[in-house]
Amino acid sequence: MRPGEERPVEGGLCDGHSEVELLELLKLRAAERIDEAAERLGALSRAIWSEPELAYEEHRAHDVLTRFFEREPPAASWAVQPHFQLPTAFRAEWAPPGPRGPAAAPRALHLGFLCEYDALPDIGHACGHNLIAEVGAAAALGLRGALEGLSGPPPPVKIIVLGTPAEEDGGGKIDLIEAGAFKDLDVVFMAHPSQEDAAYLLDVAEHDVTVKYYGKASHAAAYPWEGVNALDAAVLAYNNLSVLRHQMKPTWRVHEIKGGAHDYYNVLPNKSLWKAYMENGEKLGIEFISEDAMLNSPSGSTDFGNVTFVVPGIHPYFYIGSSALNHTEQYTEAAGSQDAQFYTLRVAKALAMTALDIIFKPELLERIREEFKLKLQEEQFLNAVE
């Protein structure tokens, strides 16, 4: 196969089409499959949104999602593992039937779609994690529908959906990384609601630093000079850091401790991956912000960043029909609205189409893997310098 040449679409949907045309037909089928499941996907999102649950307590959301895959027609087509590594995590797998035994094909390409579904205290799904869960489920269904449309032997692929709890507080993905849940994945996909469409935003790494102050007791009236006031030291440190914020770079954030269990890393950019995603999104009418704006518009923090240090991944942001800001009551309302459904399913289609590019364009997968390795090396060098 010559450099840049596309892999043939094995089997094909029909005769008389070029390889490029057949790939586009597969993408069309993926989008159609998502549209066919739109009512069920919307109901899934509303069920999660209507009963918000906090980090590590998403028992109902876990049950709703696992039942969704267990009942997705045809029956028992998804292999579902409830309570996967964590009480409220899950794993659902699907692979097209293929040869077994000694003559079986090489290891399948494992593509992972991540679902989040934890909410915020008091204001519910103000970060739209119900929509993240819907995107992950929808993209997986779309990709499966496209692969089922092949008339000949399917490519060796496995679709894996991971339910990842506790993004808002605790870092469930990091727990799953430590448990080995990402070891067999080749590329992972996820999308996050926002106020704009961006294939990548510079996420802010989050590191907790614990500082303890120790005082020395002394008689307050007789000899106070012998004492050391730990409270005064803590107050002075807080005030000085607060003033120092004026001199901090735009991408730096300093806040009071919120009790997170893990440090959150930056999302490693993978330009080859997000360029493929943008090409597919633009075909669907998504209007992305410019690359300059992407690289100079810091977002929040996410434990998906830690995932991208283990496996190549993409974490685009998408508009949901509202200018409301995340983590507000107005965004909670927007995340549960019918208006958000069009944008949510459109992003799912773009992710499924990008996954098809990875399957049928081996040179794209190679570029994604090479860029992943280079970014890891850059991070290791920067950390060594620091």
N, C-alpha and C positions, 0 to 999 in steps of 0.2 A: 504494500500500500504506500503510495507516494505521500510526502509531507503535505498536510492540508486536505488530503482526500477524505471524504466522508465515508464512514462505514456503511455498507449496504443495510437497508432496513430488512431484516431477515423475515422471509415469508411474504411481507407486503400485504397491504389491504386489498389491492386489486392489481390487475395487469395493466400495462400500458402507461405507467408513470415512471418518471425518473426517481432516483433515490431522494433528491431534495424534495420533490413533490410528495413522495410517500411520507417523509418525515413531517411535512406540513399537514398532511392528512391525519397523521397520528396526533399532532397537536390540536387539530380541530376536534378530533374525537375526545381528547382529554377535556377540552372546554365543554363539549356537549354533555359528557358524563357528569360534570360538576353541575351544569344547569339542570339535568334530570334529577339530581339529588338535592336541589336547592331547598325544597320544603323541609326535608329531613334535617339538612344542615342548619337551617334557620331555627328549627325547633330545638336542636342540640344546643345552639348558642343561647337561646332564650332560657332554656332549663338551667344552664350554668349561671347566667346573669341574674335570674330571678331569686336565687338562693345563694348569695355570695358567702364564701368560706375563706378563712384566713390560712396562712402558711401552715403546711403539714396537717391541716384539718379538713382538707377538701374531699371528704368521704363521699358526699353525694355527687360531686362533679366526677370523681373517679368512677362511680357506679354508672352514671349516665353515659360516659364515654366508652367504658368497656362493653356495656349493653349495646351501644350503637354499633360497634364493630362485630360483636357476636351475632347480631341480628341482621347485619347488612347482607342483602341478597347477593348471590345465592347463599343459603344457610351454611354456617360453619366454614365459610371460605377464608376467613381470617383466623389465624392462630393467636388467641388472646391470652396474655398472662396478667391477671389482676395482681395488684400489690407487688409489683416487680421491684425488688430491692428495697423499696420504701412502702409503707402502708398505703399511701395515696398516689403512688406511681403505677404505671402500667406499660405494657409493651404489646403491640399487635403487629403481626407479620403476614405478608402475602407473597407468594412466589408463583409464577406460572408453572404448570406441569412441564416436566422435562425428563430427559433420560436419567436413569438411576443405575447404581451398581458400578462395576469397574470401568464401564465406558462412559460414565457420566461426564458432563461438561465441566470445565474448570470452575473454581470458586465464583459464585455469583457476585455481581456488583451490589453492594448494600447501600441503599439510599434511605436516609432517615428524615422523618418529618416530626418536628417537635410541637407539643401542645402545652401551653401554660393555662392555668385555670384558678389560681389563687386570687383573692380580692384584698382590698384595703379595709382597715378598721373604720367603722361608722359610715363610710361613703361607698362601700361595695366595689363594683367593677369600674372604678374610675380610671383604670389604666387599660381597660378593654381586653383583659385576658380571656374573656369568653370568646372574643373574636379571634384571638391567637389560636385557641383550641379549634375553632371552626376552620380556620385557614389550614392548619395541619391536617385535619381530617379530610377536608375537601381536596387538597392537593394530592393526598395519597389515593383517594378514590378516583380522581381524574387520571393519574398516572396508571393505575391499575386498569381502568377502562380502556385506555389507549393500547396497552399491551395485550389485553384480551381481544382487541380487534385485529391482531395479526393472524393471517390465515395459515402461516407456516410455523416452523419451530421458533419459539420466542427466544430472545436473548437471555443469557443467564443473569437475572436480576432478582433481588429481593427488596420489597418495600417494607420498611419498618417505621411504625409510628410509636414514639415514646411520649408518654405522659409525664411531664416534669413538674412536680409541685414546688411551692415555696420559693418563687423568684423574688417576691416583694420583701421577704424577711427570712434569711437563713441560708439560701443558696441550694435548692434541691438538686440542680444540675451538677453541682460540685459533689454532693453526696453520691450521685449516680456515677460520676466520673471515677470516684474513689472505689466504687463497687464494681467497676469494670463494664458498665452498661454501654460505653461508647467504643469499646475496643474493636468491635467488628464492623463499624460503620466507615464508609468511604467518603461520603459527603452528607452534610446535614443542612436542612432548610427550616427556616422559621420566618415569620413576618410580624411586625409590631405596629399597632395603631398609633397614629400621630396626627399632626396638622397638615402634613404635606407628604408627597411621594418622593422617597429617597432610597436609592439602592444601597446606600451605606451612609452612616453618620458616625462621627468620632464619639464613641461612648467614653464616659468618664470612669476610669478605674476607681474602685472603692477599696480602701484599706483602713481597717480599724487599728487605732493606736491606743493602748491603755496606759495611762499615767497615774501613778499613785503618789499621794502626798502624805508625808509622815510628820506629825507635829511633836512637840515636847511640852508636857504639862508643867505649869508653874503657877504659883499663887498670884491671882490677878491684882490683888491690892498691895501685897507686901513686896514682891519682886517679879513683876511682869516681864522685865528684861531678860530673865532666865528662860523664858518660854519661846517656843517656835509655833507660830500659828499656821497650821496646814490649810485652813479655810481661806485665809488671806492669800496664800500662795496660789491656790486654785483659782480664786477670783481674779488675781492679777494675770495669771496665765491666760484665762479666758478672754479678758479685756484686751490684752496685748495681741492675741491671735485675731480677735475681731477687728482691731485696727489694721493689722497686717494684711487683711483681705484686700484692702485698696491697692496694695502693691503686687498682688498675685496675678498670674497669667489668666487669661479668660477661660482656659480649660481646667484650671485648678479649682477644687472645691474643698472647703473645710467646714464640717458641721459637728454638732455634738454627737456623742456616741449613741447609736440606736440599737445596739445589741446584736448586730449581725454575727452569724457563726463563721462566716468565711470571707476572705478577701475576693472582690470581684475584679477580674482583669479586663483590659480593653479588648474589644472585638478586633481580631486581626483582619485587616482588609484583604480581600482576594479579588483583585481587579478583573481577572479572567472570568470569575464566577459572576460578579455583579454586572459586568458588561453583557454577558449572555442573558442575564435576567432582564436588563434594561431593553435589549433588542426585542425580547418577547413581550414585555410589558407595553412597549410603544405600539406594537401591533394591536394590542387590545385597547389602546387609547389612553394609557397612563402617561401623564405629563410630569416627568421627573424634574426636580431641581437640578441646577448645573453641577458639574463635578467640583467646581471651585466652592460652591455653597455647601456641598456635601462634606468637603474636607475642612471647612471652617465653621461648621455649625455643630458644636458639641451637643450631645444628647444626654440622657441619663446613664445610669449604670445598670448592668445586667450580668447575670451569671452565664449567659450565653457566651460572653467573652472568654470564660474559662474553657468552654467547649472548643472554641476555635484554636486553642493551644494543643488540642488532642486530635482534632480531625478538621479538614477544611469545611467551612460553613458560610452561609449567607444569612443576614439578619436585616432585611430591608424594612423601611417604615412606610406606612401607607395612610393616606387621607381617608376619612370615613364620613365625609359630608358635613363636618362641623369644624368651626374655628376654636371651639372650647379647648382649654389646656388640660393635659393629663393630670390626674390626681385632684380633680375638682368634681363637685356634684354635677356640673353641666356635662362633663365628659362621661360620667356614669350614665346619664340620660342618653347621650349620643351613642354610647356603646350598645345600648339595648334597643335602639331605634330600628325601624325597618329600612330607613335610608342607608344605614351602614352596610346592609346586606349586599348591595350591588358592588361596592368597593371591596368588600371582604372577599367575595367570590371571584372578583376580577384578579386580585392578587394571587389567590389560590391557583387560578388558571396559569398565571405567569410562572409560578413556581413549578407546576407540573410540566409545563412546556420546557422550562430550563432543565428539568430532570431528564426529559427526553433527549435534549441536546447532548447531555453528558453520556447517556447510554449509547447513542448512535454516532457520536463524534469523538472517537478515542483520543484524538489530538487535543481536544478541549479538556478532557479529563487529565491528560498528561500535564497541560499547562497549569491547571488548577493545583495539582499535586506539587509541581515544581515551585509555584509561587508560595504555597503553604510552607514548604521547607525553607525557602529564602526568608520569609517573614519570621519564622521561628529563629533562624540564625541571627537576624537583625536584633530581635528582642534579647536573645542571649548575650549578644555583644554589648547592647546598651546597658543591660543589667550588670554586666561585668565591669563596665566603665564607671557606673554609678557606685 
